Amino acid sequence: MMRSSAYTEPEQDERGRWQMNGTPAFLVTRVSATHCRPWEDGPEHICAVDRTHSEMVKFGPHDEEYEKAVIRIRGLSRRAVASHATRTEST
């Protein structure tokens, strides 16, 4: 299963910052968390991020998870541009 944060209630701390408090829990299965579109089944289409749902897009300096995301996004954009070019040439 993938990690996910399921906490009882969000609360503000003494500095006014929001925190999720309570017991962490698994909310979804690994399959559900990494489900691809039917035509993109396979490990090359999965980019698992070892984070809770809340932390998933909060990257820090020299963050390995950020680097993984950048590599995937660049690949997606290259394939999108190539696909568009192919469709434009054939019309």
Secondary structure, DSSP 8 states (H G I E B T S, - for coil): -------SEEEE-TTS-EEEES-----S-HHHHT---GGG-SGGG-----S-TTTTT---TT-HHHHHHHHHHHHHHHHHHHHHHHHHHT-
